[in-house]
Amino acid sequence: MERANKKVKIVFILLSIFIVIIIGLGFYGYYKVLNTDLIYQGVKVDKYDLSLMTKEEGLLYLKNNHWEEVKNRKMKLKYLDEEYVYGLDELGLSFDYEKIINMAYSIGREGNAFKRIKDIIHVKRNGFVIPLESNISKEKIDRIVELISQEINRDAKDAEFHFNNGNISITDEVVGRVVDKEGLSQAIYENINQLDTIEIPVENIIPKVTKSLLSRINGVIGEYSTSFQGSSQNRIENIRLSAQAFKGKLLMPGETMSFNETTGPRAKQFGYKEATVILNGEFTPDVGGGVCQTSTTLYNALLLADVTILQRSPHSIPSNYVNFGQDAAVAYGFLDLKFRNDFDYPIYIDSKVVGNRLYFYIYGDKQSRDYTVKIESEIVETIPAEEEVIVDETLEPGSKVLVQAGRTGYRVNTYKSIIKNGKTVSRDLISKDFYRPKNFIYKIAKEAVDTSTNLEAELDNEFDELQEDGGNEE
């Protein structure tokens, strides 16, 4: 019995020694694993297996394999038939390999020994993949986008209307284009890994003035002329200069034009000369005299073209070169002639001086006009000039001396008629004008007053001051 117990005891001792050895060897193995300087088995970066590599080996391995593969890849940017190809390194793509290696090395090295052993075993069995995160240089992308934009961008250019002695020619417009820089940059960022072909986002800029629009100018839709026969050379020069300011002007649909803005100030430094103007109802010399004949001639051409008149003023004295009610006075800074193109096509203005006449032509879509315009003025009231007397004791008895010549006044209505197929389809009142009368003024001797009614006391004071608001009428 003793012998049997002794054998059991020996077996137990040997088994215990074996277990201790086994446990000791296990702890020793895990001790070595926990204290290794290698990346644990099962760790990958993207598709690259870094198992059991040192950090230095893993870093070299990624650079020699991953970067060599990536740097040769290309991105294609396309616009129409143009292609722009860039390597990823040119686009500023880079990878922080050292950061990635540090992440790979940290797997299984966080927490206490038991947690680490658990993580190491799990990674060995199941693997652990770290994605490759790239960095992109904004400066390089912006520089490439700017270079592409400079090649593709193009300014829009309006079609041009050319008029030569009645002959019309039109050059084509140029459609502009501009790269959407922000959109292109975003597309590069989003496709840096997929490397899809990128269609460069480009916006077309359509010119405001196209050949098809200008082609609607095909004939004269309104014209008018006035005579300046008998005018001084200075007055003729002022007419010529102001008319030249409108020659070749193009007015697009919806646009407005001002006579004063187009001619600019009528001053000597701009070539205008001194000639007769109307100041406070009187003729007097001043710079720019005669320009009102230009504005009047243009006004009538515009009326016959059926252009919308926004602003127009009559003279204080009827003009002798146009019918009553059809004049258009201008005074820089005060009185203006303004008009707007309400057609759906452009209008073109031409002017010329031939002999002793001034001509204005308004060109537009004559082919679309199925009517003509007629302008008629009607004197609705004639106001005779009255007599005003001033007693002058120095005159001899019976004497009567004319101091101021009188002038008849008028109230005038002007109408515009639209005529189709020889029939008037509309007749509209477009202006009601008042040309003030001017009294005759006489000096008479004292005796004449005693034997006549006191005309001076009966005169209407409203005619004492003949003045046109807003300065000189040129």
C-alpha positions, 0 to 999 in steps of 0.5 A, spaced: 500 500 500 505 504 501 508 502 495 502 504 491 502 511 494 509 513 493 508 511 486 502 516 486 506 521 489 511 521 484 506 522 478 503 528 481 510 531 483 512 530 475 505 532 473 506 539 477 513 540 474 510 539 467 504 544 468 509 549 471 514 548 465 508 549 460 505 555 464 512 558 464 514 557 457 507 560 455 508 566 459 515 567 457 512 566 449 507 571 451 512 576 454 516 576 448 510 577 444 508 583 448 515 586 448 517 585 440 518 591 436 514 588 430 508 589 427 503 584 430 501 579 425 494 580 421 495 588 420 494 591 413 494 598 411 489 597 405 492 591 401 499 591 404 500 586 409 505 589 414 505 583 419 511 582 423 515 588 420 519 593 424 516 600 423 522 601 419 521 595 414 513 597 414 515 604 412 520 602 406 515 597 404 509 602 403 513 607 400 516 602 395 510 599 393 504 603 394 507 610 392 510 607 386 504 605 384 500 611 386 504 616 383 504 613 376 496 614 376 493 619 372 487 623 372 484 626 366 480 632 365 476 634 359 472 639 356 470 638 349 476 635 345 481 638 349 484 633 355 488 635 361 492 629 364 495 630 371 499 625 375 497 624 382 503 627 385 502 633 380 495 634 383 498 634 390 496 627 392 501 625 398 500 620 404 503 621 411 506 614 411 509 615 418 503 616 421 500 610 418 506 606 420 505 608 427 497 606 427 499 599 425 504 599 430 499 601 435 495 595 434 495 590 440 499 595 444 494 599 448 491 597 455 493 592 460 497 585 458 491 581 458 487 586 453 493 586 449 494 579 448 486 578 447 487 584 441 493 580 438 490 574 438 484 577 435 488 580 430 492 574 428 485 570 427 481 575 424 486 581 421 485 588 421 485 593 415 487 600 416 485 605 410 490 609 407 488 616 408 491 621 403 492 629 403 491 633 397 495 640 396 490 645 395 495 650 393 497 645 387 489 644 385 488 651 385 494 652 381 492 647 376 485 650 376 487 657 374 491 654 368 486 650 365 481 656 366 486 661 363 486 656 357 478 655 356 475 662 359 473 666 353 470 673 353 463 674 350 463 679 344 457 682 342 455 682 334 457 688 331 453 692 326 456 696 320 453 701 316 456 704 310 452 709 305 446 705 307 449 698 306 448 694 312 453 688 314 453 684 321 459 680 324 457 674 328 457 674 336 462 670 340 459 666 345 464 667 352 465 661 357 468 661 364 470 655 368 466 654 374 473 654 378 470 651 385 466 646 381 472 643 378 476 643 384 471 640 388 470 634 382 478 633 383 477 632 390 472 627 390 475 623 384 482 623 387 481 616 388 477 613 383 480 617 378 474 617 373 474 622 367 472 629 369 468 633 365 470 640 366 464 645 368 464 651 364 458 656 363 457 659 356 456 667 356 451 669 351 452 676 348 447 681 349 447 683 342 447 677 337 447 677 329 440 674 329 437 680 333 441 686 329 439 682 323 432 685 324 435 692 322 433 692 315 430 699 313 428 706 315 422 706 319 422 714 320 426 720 317 425 727 318 429 733 315 429 741 317 433 747 313 438 751 316 438 756 310 440 763 312 444 760 319 451 763 321 457 759 320 457 758 328 450 755 328 451 750 322 457 748 326 453 747 332 448 743 328 453 739 325 457 737 331 451 735 335 448 731 330 454 727 329 454 725 336 448 721 334 450 718 328 451 710 329 448 710 335 444 703 337 439 703 342 437 696 344 430 693 346 428 697 353 434 702 353 433 709 354 437 715 350 438 722 353 440 728 348 444 731 353 447 725 355 449 723 348 452 730 346 455 732 353 455 739 355 455 744 349 461 748 351 467 751 347 472 746 349 468 741 346 468 745 339 461 748 340 461 756 338 457 762 340 450 763 336 443 765 337 439 762 343 433 764 346 433 766 353 427 768 357 423 769 351 428 773 347 434 772 342 441 772 345 448 770 343 450 764 347 455 758 346 451 752 343 446 756 339 442 751 334 443 745 337 435 745 338 434 744 331 438 738 332 434 735 337 427 738 334 429 734 327 431 728 331 424 728 335 420 728 329 424 722 326 423 719 332 415 720 332 415 718 325 418 711 327 413 710 333 419 711 338 416 712 345 418 719 347 419 720 355 421 727 355 420 733 351 419 740 352 417 746 347 420 752 346 417 759 348 418 762 341 415 758 335 421 755 331 421 757 324 424 750 321 418 746 324 411 746 325 408 749 331 407 743 336 413 739 333 419 742 336 423 740 342 427 745 346 434 742 350 438 746 355 444 742 358 442 740 365 435 743 365 431 741 358 432 734 355 429 730 350 429 722 352 426 716 348 426 709 349 426 703 345 420 699 346 420 695 340 423 687 340 428 689 335 434 694 336 434 701 332 439 705 329 440 712 328 444 715 322 444 723 321 447 727 316 448 734 313 447 735 306 447 742 303 443 747 308 439 741 311 439 736 317 437 729 316 435 724 321 434 717 319 431 711 324 433 704 322 429 698 325 425 692 322 421 695 316 419 688 314 415 687 321 411 694 320 404 694 317 403 701 318 405 708 318 405 714 322 402 721 321 404 727 325 399 733 325 399 740 329 392 744 330 392 751 333 387 751 338 387 758 340 391 764 337 392 770 342 394 777 339 399 781 342 397 787 346 399 794 347 403 797 353 405 804 353 410 808 357 409 815 358 415 819 357 415 826 358 421 828 354 417 826 348 414 831 343 407 832 343 403 826 339 410 822 339 409 814 339 416 810 339 416 803 339 420 800 344 418 792 343 415 789 338 410 784 339 408 777 338 402 773 337 401 767 342 398 760 340 395 754 344 397 748 339 395 741 340 399 735 336 396 728 334 399 722 332 395 718 327 397 710 326 395 709 318 394 702 316 392 700 309 390 707 307 386 708 313 387 711 320 386 706 326 388 711 331 389 718 333 392 720 339 394 727 342 401 727 344 402 734 346 399 741 348 403 747 347 403 754 349 407 759 346 406 765 350 404 772 346 409 778 347 406 785 348 408 791 343 411 796 348 410 804 346 413 810 349 408 816 348 408 823 350 404 825 356 398 829 352 397 822 349 395 819 355 390 824 357 386 823 351 386 816 351 384 810 356 389 808 361 392 802 357 398 801 362 393 800 368 389 795 364 395 790 361 395 783 364 401 782 368 402 775 366 405 777 360 411 782 363 416 776 364 417 772 358 421 766 361 422 759 359 424 755 365 430 751 365 435 756 362 437 757 355 433 754 349 439 752 344 
